[in-house]
Amino acid sequence: MQWFWNWIGRSQEEIEQARRDWMEGTRFGEVKGYDGDPLPAPELPPTSLKPRGRIRWPAETTDHSVLGG
């Protein structure tokens, strides 16, 4: 999985498509009670997005503070 801004996708192409859909207003609903224009999406970085591996904790690990929790 890859994550960028508000989107999660299985590939760079899915993230790029989500950005296009956001900018075109074709896929995501509107926020009720918000009167302004949609926020513009940030540009994608000039490099390829790389999926991050899943963090696997040893069974006895209980300190997950590195995740902020």
Residue pairs with C-beta under 8 A, 6 or more apart in sequence:
1 8
1 9
1 10
1 51
1 52
2 8
2 9
2 10
2 11
2 12
2 14
2 15
2 49
2 50
2 51
2 52
3 52
4 15
4 19
4 44
4 49
5 19
5 41
5 42
6 22
6 41
7 14
7 15
7 18
7 19
7 22
9 15
9 17
9 18
12 48
12 49
15 44
15 49
16 44
18 27
19 41
19 44
21 27
21 28
22 28
22 38
22 41
23 40
23 41
25 38
30 38
55 67
57 64
